[in-house]
Amino acid sequence: MDAAEETLAIGRVRSWLRTGRARAVRERAGMSQADVGLAVGSDPAQISRWETGVYSPTRRSALKLARLYDGMEEIIRDETTGERS
């Protein structure tokens, strides 16, 4: 991922957190805040603070979240369409 793609990914995940889409995707994928925290090296309380808008993730954490949420969306899309990559 180059610098421009990273910037877009960070903006996207921060927007998703503000709008509630991140939580919806996480829940649809069957993941808990603890699962997300484990995947990105954070704790469930921090994930909650990000999802409720109390704090915004750092650039590094936002990149990890973006990769994770992109993967979750792909899984959800595959399940919805019945396709596998």
N, CA, C and O atoms as a Maestro MAE file, in Angstrom:
{
 s_m_m2io_version
 :::
 2.0.0
}

f_m_ct {
 s_m_title
 :::
 protein
 m_atom[340] {
  # First column is atom index #
  i_m_mmod_type
  r_m_x_coord
  r_m_y_coord
  r_m_z_coord
  i_m_residue_number
  s_m_chain_name
  s_m_pdb_residue_name
  s_m_pdb_atom_name
  i_m_atomic_number
  :::
  1 25 0.863 -1.174 0.000 1 A "MET " " N  " 7
  2 3 0.000 0.000 0.000 1 A "MET " " CA " 6
  3 2 0.907 1.234 0.000 1 A "MET " " C  " 6
  4 15 1.749 1.394 0.883 1 A "MET " " O  " 8
  5 25 0.727 2.098 -0.995 2 A "ASP " " N  " 7
  6 3 1.549 3.303 -1.029 2 A "ASP " " CA " 6
  7 2 0.945 4.387 -0.129 2 A "ASP " " C  " 6
  8 15 -0.123 4.201 0.453 2 A "ASP " " O  " 8
  9 25 1.639 5.513 -0.027 3 A "ALA " " N  " 7
  10 3 1.233 6.578 0.898 3 A "ALA " " CA " 6
  11 2 -0.165 7.118 0.598 3 A "ALA " " C  " 6
  12 15 -0.935 7.395 1.517 3 A "ALA " " O  " 8
  13 25 -0.489 7.264 -0.673 4 A "ALA " " N  " 7
  14 3 -1.816 7.777 -1.041 4 A "ALA " " CA " 6
  15 2 -2.905 6.790 -0.653 4 A "ALA " " C  " 6
  16 15 -3.951 7.186 -0.139 4 A "ALA " " O  " 8
  17 25 -2.662 5.501 -0.898 5 A "GLU " " N  " 7
  18 3 -3.633 4.475 -0.523 5 A "GLU " " CA " 6
  19 2 -3.800 4.406 0.996 5 A "GLU " " C  " 6
  20 15 -4.908 4.213 1.497 5 A "GLU " " O  " 8
  21 25 -2.690 4.564 1.727 6 A "GLU " " N  " 7
  22 3 -2.755 4.570 3.187 6 A "GLU " " CA " 6
  23 2 -3.604 5.726 3.688 6 A "GLU " " C  " 6
  24 15 -4.430 5.556 4.585 6 A "GLU " " O  " 8
  25 25 -3.401 6.895 3.109 7 A "THR " " N  " 7
  26 3 -4.168 8.076 3.518 7 A "THR " " CA " 6
  27 2 -5.653 7.866 3.269 7 A "THR " " C  " 6
  28 15 -6.483 8.209 4.112 7 A "THR " " O  " 8
  29 25 -5.989 7.302 2.113 8 A "LEU " " N  " 7
  30 3 -7.394 7.013 1.808 8 A "LEU " " CA " 6
  31 2 -7.972 5.977 2.767 8 A "LEU " " C  " 6
  32 15 -9.104 6.118 3.229 8 A "LEU " " O  " 8
  33 25 -7.197 4.938 3.065 9 A "ALA " " N  " 7
  34 3 -7.662 3.888 3.970 9 A "ALA " " CA " 6
  35 2 -7.906 4.445 5.372 9 A "ALA " " C  " 6
  36 15 -8.891 4.092 6.019 9 A "ALA " " O  " 8
  37 25 -7.018 5.308 5.835 10 A "ILE " " N  " 7
  38 3 -7.163 5.920 7.158 10 A "ILE " " CA " 6
  39 2 -8.409 6.799 7.200 10 A "ILE " " C  " 6
  40 15 -9.180 6.744 8.158 10 A "ILE " " O  " 8
  41 25 -8.602 7.598 6.176 11 A "GLY " " N  " 7
  42 3 -9.793 8.448 6.113 11 A "GLY " " CA " 6
  43 2 -11.065 7.627 6.074 11 A "GLY " " C  " 6
  44 15 -12.059 7.969 6.714 11 A "GLY " " O  " 8
  45 25 -11.024 6.530 5.310 12 A "ARG " " N  " 7
  46 3 -12.192 5.660 5.190 12 A "ARG " " CA " 6
  47 2 -12.544 5.032 6.536 12 A "ARG " " C  " 6
  48 15 -13.708 5.057 6.939 12 A "ARG " " O  " 8
  49 25 -11.563 4.472 7.235 13 A "VAL " " N  " 7
  50 3 -11.863 3.790 8.495 13 A "VAL " " CA " 6
  51 2 -12.294 4.796 9.563 13 A "VAL " " C  " 6
  52 15 -13.158 4.485 10.383 13 A "VAL " " O  " 8
  53 25 -11.715 5.977 9.568 14 A "ARG " " N  " 7
  54 3 -12.144 6.994 10.536 14 A "ARG " " CA " 6
  55 2 -13.576 7.426 10.247 14 A "ARG " " C  " 6
  56 15 -14.346 7.671 11.175 14 A "ARG " " O  " 8
  57 25 -13.936 7.521 8.984 15 A "SER " " N  " 7
  58 3 -15.309 7.851 8.611 15 A "SER " " CA " 6
  59 2 -16.254 6.735 9.038 15 A "SER " " C  " 6
  60 15 -17.334 6.999 9.567 15 A "SER " " O  " 8
  61 25 -15.851 5.499 8.809 16 A "TRP " " N  " 7
  62 3 -16.669 4.360 9.210 16 A "TRP " " CA " 6
  63 2 -16.899 4.357 10.711 16 A "TRP " " C  " 6
  64 15 -17.998 4.046 11.171 16 A "TRP " " O  " 8
  65 25 -15.867 4.701 11.480 17 A "LEU " " N  " 7
  66 3 -16.018 4.751 12.929 17 A "LEU " " CA " 6
  67 2 -17.008 5.836 13.331 17 A "LEU " " C  " 6
  68 15 -17.847 5.620 14.206 17 A "LEU " " O  " 8
  69 25 -16.915 6.998 12.701 18 A "ARG " " N  " 7
  70 3 -17.820 8.117 13.029 18 A "ARG " " CA " 6
  71 2 -19.266 7.813 12.687 18 A "ARG " " C  " 6
  72 15 -20.177 8.217 13.411 18 A "ARG " " O  " 8
  73 25 -19.482 7.108 11.595 19 A "THR " " N  " 7
  74 3 -20.848 6.875 11.114 19 A "THR " " CA " 6
  75 2 -21.486 5.595 11.653 19 A "THR " " C  " 6
  76 15 -22.679 5.366 11.454 19 A "THR " " O  " 8
  77 25 -20.708 4.772 12.324 20 A "GLY " " N  " 7
  78 3 -21.240 3.520 12.838 20 A "GLY " " CA " 6
  79 2 -21.078 2.345 11.891 20 A "GLY " " C  " 6
  80 15 -21.417 1.215 12.242 20 A "GLY " " O  " 8
  81 25 -20.570 2.593 10.710 21 A "ARG " " N  " 7
  82 3 -20.406 1.502 9.745 21 A "ARG " " CA " 6
  83 2 -19.402 0.465 10.241 21 A "ARG " " C  " 6
  84 15 -19.589 -0.731 10.017 21 A "ARG " " O  " 8
  85 25 -18.345 0.907 10.908 22 A "ALA " " N  " 7
  86 3 -17.335 -0.030 11.411 22 A "ALA " " CA " 6
  87 2 -17.971 -1.018 12.383 22 A "ALA " " C  " 6
  88 15 -17.717 -2.220 12.314 22 A "ALA " " O  " 8
  89 25 -18.786 -0.510 13.275 23 A "ARG " " N  " 7
  90 3 -19.461 -1.387 14.237 23 A "ARG " " CA " 6
  91 2 -20.400 -2.358 13.513 23 A "ARG " " C  " 6
  92 15 -20.445 -3.546 13.832 23 A "ARG " " O  " 8
  93 25 -21.138 -1.841 12.547 24 A "ALA " " N  " 7
  94 3 -22.072 -2.688 11.799 24 A "ALA " " CA " 6
  95 2 -21.331 -3.799 11.061 24 A "ALA " " C  " 6
  96 15 -21.777 -4.947 11.059 24 A "ALA " " O  " 8
  97 25 -20.213 -3.469 10.439 25 A "VAL " " N  " 7
  98 3 -19.425 -4.469 9.713 25 A "VAL " " CA " 6
  99 2 -18.872 -5.488 10.703 25 A "VAL " " C  " 6
  100 15 -18.921 -6.693 10.455 25 A "VAL " " O  " 8
  101 25 -18.349 -5.002 11.818 26 A "ARG " " N  " 7
  102 3 -17.799 -5.894 12.835 26 A "ARG " " CA " 6
  103 2 -18.869 -6.871 13.326 26 A "ARG " " C  " 6
  104 15 -18.629 -8.076 13.399 26 A "ARG " " O  " 8
  105 25 -20.032 -6.353 13.657 27 A "GLU " " N  " 7
  106 3 -21.109 -7.200 14.154 27 A "GLU " " CA " 6
  107 2 -21.591 -8.175 13.088 27 A "GLU " " C  " 6
  108 15 -21.852 -9.342 13.383 27 A "GLU " " O  " 8
  109 25 -21.709 -7.706 11.865 28 A "ARG " " N  " 7
  110 3 -22.149 -8.571 10.757 28 A "ARG " " CA " 6
  111 2 -21.156 -9.718 10.534 28 A "ARG " " C  " 6
  112 15 -21.542 -10.829 10.170 28 A "ARG " " O  " 8
  113 25 -19.866 -9.422 10.760 29 A "ALA " " N  " 7
  114 3 -18.831 -10.442 10.603 29 A "ALA " " CA " 6
  115 2 -18.743 -11.365 11.818 29 A "ALA " " C  " 6
  116 15 -17.972 -12.324 11.825 29 A "ALA " " O  " 8
  117 25 -19.541 -11.064 12.841 30 A "GLY " " N  " 7
  118 3 -19.552 -11.903 14.034 30 A "GLY " " CA " 6
  119 2 -18.367 -11.707 14.949 30 A "GLY " " C  " 6
  120 15 -18.004 -12.604 15.710 30 A "GLY " " O  " 8
  121 25 -17.763 -10.530 14.875 31 A "MET " " N  " 7
  122 3 -16.596 -10.244 15.715 31 A "MET " " CA " 6
  123 2 -16.980 -9.341 16.882 31 A "MET " " C  " 6
  124 15 -17.821 -8.452 16.751 31 A "MET " " O  " 8
  125 25 -16.358 -9.584 18.006 32 A "SER " " N  " 7
  126 3 -16.563 -8.733 19.177 32 A "SER " " CA " 6
  127 2 -15.511 -7.631 19.180 32 A "SER " " C  " 6
  128 15 -14.561 -7.659 18.397 32 A "SER " " O  " 8
  129 25 -15.693 -6.669 20.066 33 A "GLN " " N  " 7
  130 3 -14.670 -5.633 20.221 33 A "GLN " " CA " 6
  131 2 -13.360 -6.253 20.696 33 A "GLN " " C  " 6
  132 15 -12.283 -5.778 20.337 33 A "GLN " " O  " 8
  133 25 -13.444 -7.310 21.501 34 A "ALA " " N  " 7
  134 3 -12.238 -8.008 21.953 34 A "ALA " " CA " 6
  135 2 -11.515 -8.653 20.770 34 A "ALA " " C  " 6
  136 15 -10.286 -8.631 20.706 34 A "ALA " " O  " 8
  137 25 -12.278 -9.228 19.830 35 A "ASP " " N  " 7
  138 3 -11.680 -9.827 18.634 35 A "ASP " " CA " 6
  139 2 -10.924 -8.780 17.822 35 A "ASP " " C  " 6
  140 15 -9.796 -9.009 17.387 35 A "ASP " " O  " 8
  141 25 -11.563 -7.633 17.627 36 A "VAL " " N  " 7
  142 3 -10.931 -6.554 16.860 36 A "VAL " " CA " 6
  143 2 -9.698 -6.060 17.592 36 A "VAL " " C  " 6
  144 15 -8.650 -5.849 16.982 36 A "VAL " " O  " 8
  145 25 -9.821 -5.876 18.898 37 A "GLY " " N  " 7
  146 3 -8.684 -5.428 19.692 37 A "GLY " " CA " 6
  147 2 -7.501 -6.372 19.567 37 A "GLY " " C  " 6
  148 15 -6.364 -5.930 19.399 37 A "GLY " " O  " 8
  149 25 -7.763 -7.663 19.648 38 A "LEU " " N  " 7
  150 3 -6.709 -8.658 19.512 38 A "LEU " " CA " 6
  151 2 -6.061 -8.578 18.130 38 A "LEU " " C  " 6
  152 15 -4.840 -8.681 18.005 38 A "LEU " " O  " 8
  153 25 -6.868 -8.397 17.112 39 A "ALA " " N  " 7
  154 3 -6.364 -8.354 15.737 39 A "ALA " " CA " 6
  155 2 -5.508 -7.126 15.458 39 A "ALA " " C  " 6
  156 15 -4.589 -7.187 14.642 39 A "ALA " " O  " 8
  157 25 -5.799 -6.008 16.128 40 A "VAL " " N  " 7
  158 3 -5.048 -4.781 15.851 40 A "VAL " " CA " 6
  159 2 -4.103 -4.380 16.979 40 A "VAL " " C  " 6
  160 15 -3.465 -3.329 16.915 40 A "VAL " " O  " 8
  161 25 -4.013 -5.225 18.021 41 A "GLY " " N  " 7
  162 3 -3.089 -4.944 19.107 41 A "GLY " " CA " 6
  163 2 -3.587 -3.885 20.069 41 A "GLY " " C  " 6
  164 15 -2.812 -3.060 20.553 41 A "GLY " " O  " 8
  165 25 -4.866 -3.908 20.341 42 A "SER " " N  " 7
  166 3 -5.463 -2.950 21.259 42 A "SER " " CA " 6
  167 2 -6.384 -3.709 22.205 42 A "SER " " C  " 6
  168 15 -6.491 -4.933 22.130 42 A "SER " " O  " 8
  169 25 -7.050 -2.973 23.099 43 A "ASP " " N  " 7
  170 3 -7.959 -3.642 24.020 43 A "ASP " " CA " 6
  171 2 -9.406 -3.284 23.672 43 A "ASP " " C  " 6
  172 15 -9.649 -2.291 22.986 43 A "ASP " " O  " 8
  173 25 -10.361 -4.083 24.141 44 A "PRO " " N  " 7
  174 3 -11.763 -3.855 23.795 44 A "PRO " " CA " 6
  175 2 -12.267 -2.472 24.201 44 A "PRO " " C  " 6
  176 15 -13.092 -1.883 23.503 44 A "PRO " " O  " 8
  177 25 -11.778 -1.956 25.315 45 A "ALA " " N  " 7
  178 3 -12.214 -0.626 25.753 45 A "ALA " " CA " 6
  179 2 -11.805 0.438 24.743 45 A "ALA " " C  " 6
  180 15 -12.552 1.383 24.490 45 A "ALA " " O  " 8
  181 25 -10.627 0.283 24.173 46 A "GLN " " N  " 7
  182 3 -10.167 1.251 23.167 46 A "GLN " " CA " 6
  183 2 -11.013 1.139 21.907 46 A "GLN " " C  " 6
  184 15 -11.359 2.154 21.303 46 A "GLN " " O  " 8
  185 25 -11.347 -0.071 21.508 47 A "ILE " " N  " 7
  186 3 -12.199 -0.254 20.329 47 A "ILE " " CA " 6
  187 2 -13.543 0.433 20.585 47 A "ILE " " C  " 6
  188 15 -14.079 1.100 19.699 47 A "ILE " " O  " 8
  189 25 -14.075 0.275 21.770 48 A "SER " " N  " 7
  190 3 -15.329 0.932 22.131 48 A "SER " " CA " 6
  191 2 -15.206 2.448 22.035 48 A "SER " " C  " 6
  192 15 -16.102 3.114 21.516 48 A "SER " " O  " 8
  193 25 -14.109 2.989 22.527 49 A "ARG " " N  " 7
  194 3 -13.913 4.451 22.463 49 A "ARG " " CA " 6
  195 2 -13.823 4.935 21.023 49 A "ARG " " C  " 6
  196 15 -14.308 6.019 20.698 49 A "ARG " " O  " 8
  197 25 -13.204 4.134 20.158 50 A "TRP " " N  " 7
  198 3 -13.140 4.506 18.742 50 A "TRP " " CA " 6
  199 2 -14.521 4.438 18.116 50 A "TRP " " C  " 6
  200 15 -14.918 5.343 17.382 50 A "TRP " " O  " 8
  201 25 -15.257 3.367 18.402 51 A "GLU " " N  " 7
  202 3 -16.577 3.189 17.793 51 A "GLU " " CA " 6
  203 2 -17.593 4.217 18.283 51 A "GLU " " C  " 6
  204 15 -18.533 4.545 17.560 51 A "GLU " " O  " 8
  205 25 -17.420 4.719 19.480 52 A "THR " " N  " 7
  206 3 -18.360 5.710 20.013 52 A "THR " " CA " 6
  207 2 -17.889 7.137 19.770 52 A "THR " " C  " 6
  208 15 -18.578 8.085 20.146 52 A "THR " " O  " 8
  209 25 -16.742 7.300 19.157 53 A "GLY " " N  " 7
  210 3 -16.257 8.628 18.819 53 A "GLY " " CA " 6
  211 2 -15.576 9.375 19.946 53 A "GLY " " C  " 6
  212 15 -15.287 10.564 19.814 53 A "GLY " " O  " 8
  213 25 -15.314 8.698 21.053 54 A "VAL " " N  " 7
  214 3 -14.605 9.349 22.159 54 A "VAL " " CA " 6
  215 2 -13.186 9.691 21.722 54 A "VAL " " C  " 6
  216 15 -12.675 10.770 22.023 54 A "VAL " " O  " 8
  217 25 -12.556 8.758 21.009 55 A "TYR " " N  " 7
  218 3 -11.210 8.966 20.475 55 A "TYR " " CA " 6
  219 2 -11.167 8.504 19.032 55 A "TYR " " C  " 6
  220 15 -12.027 7.754 18.572 55 A "TYR " " O  " 8
  221 25 -10.152 8.967 18.334 56 A "SER " " N  " 7
  222 3 -9.903 8.526 16.970 56 A "SER " " CA " 6
  223 2 -8.606 7.713 16.987 56 A "SER " " C  " 6
  224 15 -7.663 8.082 17.688 56 A "SER " " O  " 8
  225 25 -8.542 6.632 16.239 57 A "PRO " " N  " 7
  226 3 -7.322 5.820 16.245 57 A "PRO " " CA " 6
  227 2 -6.142 6.570 15.638 57 A "PRO " " C  " 6
  228 15 -6.310 7.435 14.778 57 A "PRO " " O  " 8
  229 25 -4.954 6.221 16.101 58 A "THR " " N  " 7
  230 3 -3.735 6.767 15.513 58 A "THR " " CA " 6
  231 2 -3.642 6.296 14.070 58 A "THR " " C  " 6
  232 15 -4.385 5.411 13.647 58 A "THR " " O  " 8
  233 25 -2.750 6.878 13.339 59 A "ARG " " N  " 7
  234 3 -2.536 6.492 11.941 59 A "ARG " " CA " 6
  235 2 -2.228 4.990 11.847 59 A "ARG " " C  " 6
  236 15 -2.797 4.284 11.014 59 A "ARG " " O  " 8
  237 25 -1.341 4.522 12.690 60 A "ARG " " N  " 7
  238 3 -0.936 3.115 12.668 60 A "ARG " " CA " 6
  239 2 -2.129 2.200 12.968 60 A "ARG " " C  " 6
  240 15 -2.358 1.217 12.263 60 A "ARG " " O  " 8
  241 25 -2.875 2.528 14.007 61 A "SER " " N  " 7
  242 3 -4.042 1.714 14.358 61 A "SER " " CA " 6
  243 2 -5.112 1.786 13.281 61 A "SER " " C  " 6
  244 15 -5.758 0.782 12.979 61 A "SER " " O  " 8
  245 25 -5.302 2.963 12.700 62 A "ALA " " N  " 7
  246 3 -6.302 3.119 11.647 62 A "ALA " " CA " 6
  247 2 -5.946 2.254 10.435 62 A "ALA " " C  " 6
  248 15 -6.836 1.687 9.801 62 A "ALA " " O  " 8
  249 25 -4.664 2.149 10.109 63 A "LEU " " N  " 7
  250 3 -4.250 1.286 8.996 63 A "LEU " " CA " 6
  251 2 -4.554 -0.177 9.295 63 A "LEU " " C  " 6
  252 15 -5.027 -0.909 8.425 63 A "LEU " " O  " 8
  253 25 -4.281 -0.601 10.524 64 A "LYS " " N  " 7
  254 3 -4.586 -1.972 10.905 64 A "LYS " " CA " 6
  255 2 -6.098 -2.224 10.836 64 A "LYS " " C  " 6
  256 15 -6.544 -3.263 10.351 64 A "LYS " " O  " 8
  257 25 -6.862 -1.268 11.322 65 A "LEU " " N  " 7
  258 3 -8.319 -1.393 11.266 65 A "LEU " " CA " 6
  259 2 -8.813 -1.454 9.833 65 A "LEU " " C  " 6
  260 15 -9.687 -2.257 9.508 65 A "LEU " " O  " 8
  261 25 -8.260 -0.611 8.979 66 A "ALA " " N  " 7
  262 3 -8.682 -0.585 7.573 66 A "ALA " " CA " 6
  263 2 -8.463 -1.936 6.923 66 A "ALA " " C  " 6
  264 15 -9.334 -2.429 6.206 66 A "ALA " " O  " 8
  265 25 -7.313 -2.540 7.162 67 A "ARG " " N  " 7
  266 3 -7.035 -3.862 6.587 67 A "ARG " " CA " 6
  267 2 -8.008 -4.904 7.134 67 A "ARG " " C  " 6
  268 15 -8.516 -5.748 6.395 67 A "ARG " " O  " 8
  269 25 -8.256 -4.829 8.438 68 A "LEU " " N  " 7
  270 3 -9.167 -5.782 9.060 68 A "LEU " " CA " 6
  271 2 -10.588 -5.629 8.533 68 A "LEU " " C  " 6
  272 15 -11.224 -6.615 8.162 68 A "LEU " " O  " 8
  273 25 -11.090 -4.391 8.500 69 A "TYR " " N  " 7
  274 3 -12.458 -4.157 8.038 69 A "TYR " " CA " 6
  275 2 -12.617 -4.487 6.558 69 A "TYR " " C  " 6
  276 15 -13.665 -4.980 6.139 69 A "TYR " " O  " 8
  277 25 -11.583 -4.218 5.765 70 A "ASP " " N  " 7
  278 3 -11.642 -4.601 4.345 70 A "ASP " " CA " 6
  279 2 -11.783 -6.115 4.223 70 A "ASP " " C  " 6
  280 15 -12.550 -6.605 3.395 70 A "ASP " " O  " 8
  281 25 -11.046 -6.854 5.045 71 A "GLY " " N  " 7
  282 3 -11.150 -8.314 5.031 71 A "GLY " " CA " 6
  283 2 -12.526 -8.784 5.469 71 A "GLY " " C  " 6
  284 15 -13.086 -9.714 4.890 71 A "GLY " " O  " 8
  285 25 -13.073 -8.132 6.503 72 A "MET " " N  " 7
  286 3 -14.412 -8.498 6.970 72 A "MET " " CA " 6
  287 2 -15.440 -8.236 5.885 72 A "MET " " C  " 6
  288 15 -16.326 -9.058 5.656 72 A "MET " " O  " 8
  289 25 -15.329 -7.102 5.220 73 A "GLU " " N  " 7
  290 3 -16.283 -6.776 4.151 73 A "GLU " " CA " 6
  291 2 -16.202 -7.793 3.025 73 A "GLU " " C  " 6
  292 15 -17.226 -8.158 2.447 73 A "GLU " " O  " 8
  293 25 -15.010 -8.252 2.708 74 A "GLU " " N  " 7
  294 3 -14.857 -9.239 1.644 74 A "GLU " " CA " 6
  295 2 -15.539 -10.554 2.036 74 A "GLU " " C  " 6
  296 15 -16.206 -11.184 1.216 74 A "GLU " " O  " 8
  297 25 -15.367 -10.957 3.288 75 A "ILE " " N  " 7
  298 3 -16.007 -12.183 3.763 75 A "ILE " " CA " 6
  299 2 -17.526 -12.043 3.711 75 A "ILE " " C  " 6
  300 15 -18.225 -12.950 3.261 75 A "ILE " " O  " 8
  301 25 -18.027 -10.906 4.173 76 A "ILE " " N  " 7
  302 3 -19.475 -10.662 4.167 76 A "ILE " " CA " 6
  303 2 -20.003 -10.678 2.732 76 A "ILE " " C  " 6
  304 15 -21.048 -11.267 2.452 76 A "ILE " " O  " 8
  305 25 -19.279 -10.032 1.837 77 A "ARG " " N  " 7
  306 3 -19.696 -9.982 0.433 77 A "ARG " " CA " 6
  307 2 -19.721 -11.394 -0.160 77 A "ARG " " C  " 6
  308 15 -20.652 -11.746 -0.885 77 A "ARG " " O  " 8
  309 25 -18.694 -12.207 0.148 78 A "ASP " " N  " 7
  310 3 -18.645 -13.579 -0.354 78 A "ASP " " CA " 6
  311 2 -19.815 -14.398 0.171 78 A "ASP " " C  " 6
  312 15 -20.416 -15.180 -0.566 78 A "ASP " " O  " 8
  313 25 -20.135 -14.213 1.456 79 A "GLU " " N  " 7
  314 3 -21.252 -14.956 2.042 79 A "GLU " " CA " 6
  315 2 -22.582 -14.531 1.424 79 A "GLU " " C  " 6
  316 15 -23.475 -15.353 1.220 79 A "GLU " " O  " 8
  317 25 -22.700 -13.256 1.134 80 A "THR " " N  " 7
  318 3 -23.934 -12.724 0.560 80 A "THR " " CA " 6
  319 2 -24.143 -13.200 -0.870 80 A "THR " " C  " 6
  320 15 -25.257 -13.545 -1.266 80 A "THR " " O  " 8
  321 25 -23.057 -13.216 -1.643 81 A "THR " " N  " 7
  322 3 -23.167 -13.596 -3.046 81 A "THR " " CA " 6
  323 2 -22.945 -15.085 -3.280 81 A "THR " " C  " 6
  324 15 -23.257 -15.607 -4.350 81 A "THR " " O  " 8
  325 25 -22.402 -15.764 -2.272 82 A "GLY " " N  " 7
  326 3 -22.117 -17.181 -2.412 82 A "GLY " " CA " 6
  327 2 -20.849 -17.456 -3.188 82 A "GLY " " C  " 6
  328 15 -20.590 -18.595 -3.575 82 A "GLY " " O  " 8
  329 25 -20.049 -16.415 -3.421 83 A "GLU " " N  " 7
  330 3 -18.818 -16.561 -4.187 83 A "GLU " " CA " 6
  331 2 -17.624 -16.663 -3.257 83 A "GLU " " C  " 6
  332 15 -17.667 -16.183 -2.124 83 A "GLU " " O  " 8
  333 25 -16.589 -17.273 -3.723 84 A "ARG " " N  " 7
  334 3 -15.324 -17.356 -3.015 84 A "ARG " " CA " 6
  335 2 -14.226 -16.858 -3.935 84 A "ARG " " C  " 6
  336 15 -14.244 -17.108 -5.140 84 A "ARG " " O  " 8
  337 25 -13.264 -16.144 -3.348 85 A "SER " " N  " 7
  338 3 -12.152 -15.629 -4.144 85 A "SER " " CA " 6
  339 2 -11.139 -16.713 -4.430 85 A "SER " " C  " 6
  340 15 -10.133 -16.459 -5.091 85 A "SER " " O  " 8
  :::
 }
 m_bond[339] {
  # First column is bond index #
  i_m_from
  i_m_to
  i_m_order
  :::
  1 1 2 1
  2 2 3 1
  3 3 4 2
  4 3 5 1
  5 5 6 1
  6 6 7 1
  7 7 8 2
  8 7 9 1
  9 9 10 1
  10 10 11 1
  11 11 12 2
  12 11 13 1
  13 13 14 1
  14 14 15 1
  15 15 16 2
  16 15 17 1
  17 17 18 1
  18 18 19 1
  19 19 20 2
  20 19 21 1
  21 21 22 1
  22 22 23 1
  23 23 24 2
  24 23 25 1
  25 25 26 1
  26 26 27 1
  27 27 28 2
  28 27 29 1
  29 29 30 1
  30 30 31 1
  31 31 32 2
  32 31 33 1
  33 33 34 1
  34 34 35 1
  35 35 36 2
  36 35 37 1
  37 37 38 1
  38 38 39 1
  39 39 40 2
  40 39 41 1
  41 41 42 1
  42 42 43 1
  43 43 44 2
  44 43 45 1
  45 45 46 1
  46 46 47 1
  47 47 48 2
  48 47 49 1
  49 49 50 1
  50 50 51 1
  51 51 52 2
  52 51 53 1
  53 53 54 1
  54 54 55 1
  55 55 56 2
  56 55 57 1
  57 57 58 1
  58 58 59 1
  59 59 60 2
  60 59 61 1
  61 61 62 1
  62 62 63 1
  63 63 64 2
  64 63 65 1
  65 65 66 1
  66 66 67 1
  67 67 68 2
  68 67 69 1
  69 69 70 1
  70 70 71 1
  71 71 72 2
  72 71 73 1
  73 73 74 1
  74 74 75 1
  75 75 76 2
  76 75 77 1
  77 77 78 1
  78 78 79 1
  79 79 80 2
  80 79 81 1
  81 81 82 1
  82 82 83 1
  83 83 84 2
  84 83 85 1
  85 85 86 1
  86 86 87 1
  87 87 88 2
  88 87 89 1
  89 89 90 1
  90 90 91 1
  91 91 92 2
  92 91 93 1
  93 93 94 1
  94 94 95 1
  95 95 96 2
  96 95 97 1
  97 97 98 1
  98 98 99 1
  99 99 100 2
  100 99 101 1
  101 101 102 1
  102 102 103 1
  103 103 104 2
  104 103 105 1
  105 105 106 1
  106 106 107 1
  107 107 108 2
  108 107 109 1
  109 109 110 1
  110 110 111 1
  111 111 112 2
  112 111 113 1
  113 113 114 1
  114 114 115 1
  115 115 116 2
  116 115 117 1
  117 117 118 1
  118 118 119 1
  119 119 120 2
  120 119 121 1
  121 121 122 1
  122 122 123 1
  123 123 124 2
  124 123 125 1
  125 125 126 1
  126 126 127 1
  127 127 128 2
  128 127 129 1
  129 129 130 1
  130 130 131 1
  131 131 132 2
  132 131 133 1
  133 133 134 1
  134 134 135 1
  135 135 136 2
  136 135 137 1
  137 137 138 1
  138 138 139 1
  139 139 140 2
  140 139 141 1
  141 141 142 1
  142 142 143 1
  143 143 144 2
  144 143 145 1
  145 145 146 1
  146 146 147 1
  147 147 148 2
  148 147 149 1
  149 149 150 1
  150 150 151 1
  151 151 152 2
  152 151 153 1
  153 153 154 1
  154 154 155 1
  155 155 156 2
  156 155 157 1
  157 157 158 1
  158 158 159 1
  159 159 160 2
  160 159 161 1
  161 161 162 1
  162 162 163 1
  163 163 164 2
  164 163 165 1
  165 165 166 1
  166 166 167 1
  167 167 168 2
  168 167 169 1
  169 169 170 1
  170 170 171 1
  171 171 172 2
  172 171 173 1
  173 173 174 1
  174 174 175 1
  175 175 176 2
  176 175 177 1
  177 177 178 1
  178 178 179 1
  179 179 180 2
  180 179 181 1
  181 181 182 1
  182 182 183 1
  183 183 184 2
  184 183 185 1
  185 185 186 1
  186 186 187 1
  187 187 188 2
  188 187 189 1
  189 189 190 1
  190 190 191 1
  191 191 192 2
  192 191 193 1
  193 193 194 1
  194 194 195 1
  195 195 196 2
  196 195 197 1
  197 197 198 1
  198 198 199 1
  199 199 200 2
  200 199 201 1
  201 201 202 1
  202 202 203 1
  203 203 204 2
  204 203 205 1
  205 205 206 1
  206 206 207 1
  207 207 208 2
  208 207 209 1
  209 209 210 1
  210 210 211 1
  211 211 212 2
  212 211 213 1
  213 213 214 1
  214 214 215 1
  215 215 216 2
  216 215 217 1
  217 217 218 1
  218 218 219 1
  219 219 220 2
  220 219 221 1
  221 221 222 1
  222 222 223 1
  223 223 224 2
  224 223 225 1
  225 225 226 1
  226 226 227 1
  227 227 228 2
  228 227 229 1
  229 229 230 1
  230 230 231 1
  231 231 232 2
  232 231 233 1
  233 233 234 1
  234 234 235 1
  235 235 236 2
  236 235 237 1
  237 237 238 1
  238 238 239 1
  239 239 240 2
  240 239 241 1
  241 241 242 1
  242 242 243 1
  243 243 244 2
  244 243 245 1
  245 245 246 1
  246 246 247 1
  247 247 248 2
  248 247 249 1
  249 249 250 1
  250 250 251 1
  251 251 252 2
  252 251 253 1
  253 253 254 1
  254 254 255 1
  255 255 256 2
  256 255 257 1
  257 257 258 1
  258 258 259 1
  259 259 260 2
  260 259 261 1
  261 261 262 1
  262 262 263 1
  263 263 264 2
  264 263 265 1
  265 265 266 1
  266 266 267 1
  267 267 268 2
  268 267 269 1
  269 269 270 1
  270 270 271 1
  271 271 272 2
  272 271 273 1
  273 273 274 1
  274 274 275 1
  275 275 276 2
  276 275 277 1
  277 277 278 1
  278 278 279 1
  279 279 280 2
  280 279 281 1
  281 281 282 1
  282 282 283 1
  283 283 284 2
  284 283 285 1
  285 285 286 1
  286 286 287 1
  287 287 288 2
  288 287 289 1
  289 289 290 1
  290 290 291 1
  291 291 292 2
  292 291 293 1
  293 293 294 1
  294 294 295 1
  295 295 296 2
  296 295 297 1
  297 297 298 1
  298 298 299 1
  299 299 300 2
  300 299 301 1
  301 301 302 1
  302 302 303 1
  303 303 304 2
  304 303 305 1
  305 305 306 1
  306 306 307 1
  307 307 308 2
  308 307 309 1
  309 309 310 1
  310 310 311 1
  311 311 312 2
  312 311 313 1
  313 313 314 1
  314 314 315 1
  315 315 316 2
  316 315 317 1
  317 317 318 1
  318 318 319 1
  319 319 320 2
  320 319 321 1
  321 321 322 1
  322 322 323 1
  323 323 324 2
  324 323 325 1
  325 325 326 1
  326 326 327 1
  327 327 328 2
  328 327 329 1
  329 329 330 1
  330 330 331 1
  331 331 332 2
  332 331 333 1
  333 333 334 1
  334 334 335 1
  335 335 336 2
  336 335 337 1
  337 337 338 1
  338 338 339 1
  339 339 340 2
  :::
 }
}
